[in-house]
Amino acid sequence: MAPVGYAHPVGHVEAGTGRRRIFFLRCRIAALSRVMAVAAHDASPQPTTEDAMKYMLLIYRNEAEMLGAGKAEVEQTMGAYMAYTEALKKAGILTGGDRLQPATSATTVRVAGGKSKVLDGPYAETKEQLGGYYLIDVPDLDAALSWAARCPGAGLGTIEVRPLWVM
């Protein structure tokens, strides 16, 4: 948790110029706030050693369909993911990633009134479940979207591309 008045540096690349601008954001409400507001000032662009941004590619798929797939389909899908992972490694942009166990193995924790409540199973029943992720370091959103479109999961479900808040 950031202290009251703590400024979070956030950068983006200006369209057309390629210049990176750094803005400082601070918590509007310090306690448990996830709402950010632009601070009263913005900083001059800072030189950076690396202009890449980190994105998480979240892979969603209908878990029941995946678990009901035949052996040949599973082998083909796994081969496609292995080739995709190798391409990310060769491009030098893969910083992490893993496959998740089925949603039925999840445990959900909620805190209400100062008391923890632990539930077996996922938080919500949805058509598609989060099955895995890749963490990539690329120059911009366009590059992240291009890599997401190449992911085997894009043809089998949905790939959510989300930038990371660098801490």
N, C-alpha and C positions, 0 to 999 in steps of 0.2 A: 504494500500500500504506500503510495507516494505521500509525503507530508503536505500539509496545506500550503498552497502557493507554488508547489513544485512544477516546473516547466518541463514538458516533454518535447524534445526536438523531433520534428517530423519533416521528412523531405519528400519532394516530388520533382519530376523532371518536367519543365515547361514544354508544351507542344511547340514544335517548329524550331525552337532554339537549341534544344538539347541541354540547356542550362539547368542545373539542379538548384532549387530554392529550399531553404530550410526555414520552417516556421516553428514557433514554440506554442504548444498547446498546454493548457493546465486544466485540472479538474475543476468543474463548476461547483460540485459538492464533494468535499474531500472523502467523507465516509461512504465507502462502498459505491462510489460513483463510477459509471462507465460512460457518462455524458461528457464530451469534451467541447470546449469553446475556444475560439481563437483568442490568444492573449492580446493585450493592448499594443504590442509591438511585434514586428517580425525581424528576424536576424538577417544580416547580409549573407549571401551564399558562401558557404564554407567549402574550401577545397577538400575533396574526398579522395582517398586512395582507390576507392572502388565505387562505381556507380550502380552496381547490381542491387536489386531488391530481392527479398526473400518472399516467396509465395508458397502456400500450401495447396496442393491439388488433392481435394477430398473426393474419394471414389465412392459413389453410391450405386447400389444395385439391389434388385429384388432378391433377397437372401433365399427365399423358398425356391425360386427358379434356379439359382446357383447350386443349392444343395441337391436339387433334383436332376441336375445335368448328368448326362452319360459320361462314361470314362473317356471316350474319344474327345468330346467337347471340353472336358476339364483339362485334358492334356494339351489341346490346342490353345486354350485360354492361358494356361500356365506358361506355355512356350512363348506366346505373344507378350505376356508380362515380363518374362525373363529377357527377351530381346529389347523391349522398351526400356527396362531398367539398365541394361548394358549400354544402350544409346545415350541415356541420361549421364551415365558414368563417363563415357567417352567424350561427351560434350563438356565435361567438367562442371556441370551445374547441379548435380545431385548432392544434397547435404544430409538427407535422411529419408526414411520411409519404412513402412511396415504394413503387413496385412493384419487385420484384426480378427479375433475369434468371433463366432456368431453372436448376434445381439442377445440371444437367450442366455449367454454367459455373463452379461453385464450386471453390475450392481449399481443402484441409484441411491444417492445420499441427498437428503433434504434437511435443512435446519429451519425450524419454525419455533418461535417462542423460546429460543435458546436450547432446544432439544433436537438431537439428531434422530432422523428416521431413515433406516436403511431398508431398501426394497430390492428384492431379486428381480432382475429383468431390466429391459431398457426403459428410458424415460417416457417415450411415446411410441405408440403403434403407428407405423408409417408404411407406405407402399415400398419404399426403397430404404435400405439400411446402409449406414457407413461401414464399408468393408475394409478400408485401408486408406493410405495417404502417401504422397511423395512430398518432400520439402525440397524446393529448387531455388537456386540463386541465379536470377536472370536480369538483363538490363531493364526490362519494363513489362507492363501488363500485356502488350502485344506478343512478346516472346513467351510469356507464361501461357497465354491462350493458345498459341501455336503448339506448345508442348502438350497442353491438356487435350487438344483435338487429336493428337497422335496416340494418346493413352488408350489401350484396349478397352478400358472401362467406358469410354465415350460412346462406343458402339453397342454396349451392353446395358448401360444405365446412364448416369449423370456424373460429370466431373465439375465440382464447385471449385473455382479458383479464388483464393482469398489471400490478400497481402497480410504479412505479419507486422505487428507492432514490435519493433526492435527495442529490447530492454537493455 
